């Protein structure tokens, strides 16, 4: 009788232990998933801000070109990095259909740098398109304040062709399509996350 009671007690203890272990495991899984979801959501919010900021910065580039070269809106609205050779020249220094980074120079002017596109998991791509933060401004100028997880930002530019006959002179088209692509990786997925925003800018001063 005593042996039977001991066996029953052992079985009950094992069952209780299994229940507790299952409950703890379940709670840990729920907590871990919630943490991952929270981190992923925060990262997405930050990625949207990074993508939006670049569209605003590119708009600033266009507007600055208008201010600096007000005598020739036609050729200078989309000149690369404020190249004065754009004046009365429809082939010099235009921003081309390509992938770019954006950064600030020592005069706090927004500048573009050309890069070759690739995939997020390529380390060269991450280094080329890495996003930094400097004085609370997202930029692609190197700084010691690296963002983790690693965000990358690629700016794709294409011209909207209004006349197929002159389609080959793409940088003379009056409208630019901006695609701001921000990517990052975190523990919530084995795949890279991405945010992609688009904006159409036109040379309405023309």
C-alpha positions in Angstrom: 0.0 0.0 0.0 2.8 2.3 0.9 4.7 1.5 -2.3 1.6 2.3 -4.3 1.2 5.6 -2.6 4.8 6.5 -3.3 4.5 5.5 -6.9 1.3 7.6 -7.2 3.1 10.6 -5.6 6.0 10.3 -8.0 3.7 10.2 -11.0 1.8 13.2 -9.7 5.1 15.1 -9.2 6.2 14.2 -12.7 2.8 15.4 -14.1 3.0 18.6 -12.1 6.6 19.2 -13.3 5.5 18.6 -16.9 2.7 21.0 -16.6 4.9 23.7 -15.0 7.6 23.1 -17.7 5.1 23.3 -20.5 3.6 26.5 -19.0 7.0 28.1 -18.6 8.0 27.2 -22.1 4.8 28.6 -23.5 5.1 31.8 -21.6 8.7 32.2 -22.7 7.7 31.6 -26.3 4.9 34.2 -26.1 7.3 36.7 -24.4 10.0 36.1 -27.0 7.6 36.4 -29.9 6.1 39.6 -28.4 9.6 41.1 -28.0 10.5 40.2 -31.6 7.3 41.8 -32.9 7.8 44.9 -30.8 11.4 45.3 -32.0 10.4 44.6 -35.6 7.6 47.2 -35.4 10.0 49.8 -34.0 12.5 49.1 -36.7 9.8 49.5 -39.4 8.8 52.9 -37.9 12.4 53.9 -38.0 12.8 52.6 -41.6 9.8 54.6 -42.8 11.4 57.8 -41.3 14.7 57.0 -43.0 12.9 56.5 -46.4 10.8 59.7 -45.9 13.8 61.8 -45.0 15.6 61.0 -48.2 12.6 62.0 -50.4 12.6 65.3 -48.5 16.3 65.6 -49.0 16.1 65.0 -52.7 13.3 67.6 -52.9 15.8 70.0 -51.2 18.4 69.2 -53.9 15.9 70.1 -56.6 14.9 73.3 -54.9 18.5 74.3 -54.2 19.3 73.8 -57.9 16.4 76.2 -58.7 17.9 78.8 -56.3 21.4 78.5 -57.5 20.7 78.3 -61.2 17.5 80.4 -61.5 18.6 81.6 -64.9 18.3 78.1 -66.4 15.6 76.0 -64.7 15.4 73.9 -67.8 18.9 72.4 -67.7 19.8 72.8 -64.0 16.9 71.6 -62.0 18.4 68.0 -61.9 22.1 68.7 -62.1 24.2 66.4 -59.9 25.7 68.0 -56.8 25.1 71.6 -57.9 27.4 71.5 -61.0 27.4 74.9 -62.5 28.4 73.4 -65.9 24.6 72.7 -66.3 24.0 76.3 -67.3 22.9 76.4 -71.0 24.1 72.8 -71.3 21.5 70.0 -71.6 24.0 67.2 -71.4 26.4 68.1 -68.5 26.2 66.7 -65.0 22.6 65.5 -64.9 21.4 63.1 -62.3 21.0 59.9 -64.2 18.7 56.9 -63.8 20.7 54.9 -61.3 21.1 54.0 -57.6 22.4 56.5 -55.2 23.3 57.2 -51.6 22.7 60.6 -50.0 24.9 62.4 -47.5 25.8 65.8 -46.2 29.1 67.6 -47.0 30.9 70.0 -44.6 28.6 72.8 -45.7 25.6 70.8 -44.8 24.5 70.5 -48.4 22.8 67.3 -49.5 24.9 65.4 -52.1 24.4 62.2 -54.1 26.9 59.4 -54.5 26.6 56.7 -57.1 26.7 53.0 -56.1 26.1 49.7 -57.8 22.9 48.0 -56.7 22.8 44.6 -55.2 21.1 42.4 -52.6 20.8 43.2 -48.9 22.7 40.1 -47.8 25.7 41.0 -49.8 28.2 42.6 -47.4 29.5 45.0 -50.0 25.9 46.2 -50.5 25.5 46.7 -46.8 28.7 48.7 -46.5 27.9 50.8 -49.6 24.3 51.7 -48.6 24.6 51.6 -44.8 22.7 54.3 -42.9 24.3 56.3 -40.1 22.9 58.8 -37.7 24.7 62.1 -37.0 23.1 64.8 -34.8 19.8 63.0 -35.1 19.9 63.2 -38.9 20.0 60.0 -40.9 22.8 60.2 -43.5 25.2 58.0 -45.4 28.2 59.9 -44.4 30.3 57.8 -42.1 30.0 58.4 -38.3 30.8 56.5 -35.2 27.1 56.4 -34.3 26.1 53.3 -36.3 22.5 52.2 -36.3 21.7 48.7 -35.1 20.3 46.6 -36.6 21.9 47.6 -39.9 19.7 49.8 -42.1 20.5 50.3 -45.7 19.0 52.9 -48.0 19.1 52.8 -51.7 17.7 55.6 -53.8 16.6 54.6 -57.2 16.0 57.3 -59.8 14.2 57.0 -63.1 12.7 59.5 -65.5 9.1 59.4 -66.6 9.3 59.8 -70.3 6.6 62.0 -71.8 7.8 61.7 -75.4 9.0 58.3 -76.7 10.9 60.0 -79.5 13.3 61.6 -77.0 13.2 58.7 -74.5 17.0 58.1 -75.0 17.7 61.6 -73.5 16.2 60.6 -70.2 17.6 63.3 -68.0 15.9 66.0 -70.0 12.5 64.6 -69.1 10.6 67.0 -66.7 9.6 64.3 -64.2 11.7 62.1 -61.9 10.4 59.0 -60.1 12.1 58.5 -56.8 12.1 55.1 -55.1 13.5 55.1 -51.5 14.3 51.6 -50.5 15.2 50.9 -46.9 16.2 47.4 -45.8 17.2 45.8 -42.5 17.4 42.5 -40.7 16.3 41.6 -37.2 15.5 38.5 -35.2 11.8 38.4 -36.2 12.6 36.8 -39.6 15.3 35.1 -41.5 14.4 37.3 -44.5 15.4 41.0 -44.9 12.6 43.4 -44.1 12.1 46.4 -46.4 10.2 49.6 -46.8 9.8 51.2 -50.2 8.4 54.6 -50.8 7.8 56.4 -54.1 7.5 60.0 -55.0 7.2 61.9 -58.3 9.1 65.2 -58.6 8.7 67.5 -61.5 10.4 70.6 -62.9 7.4 72.8 -62.6 9.6 75.9 -62.8 10.4 75.0 -66.4 
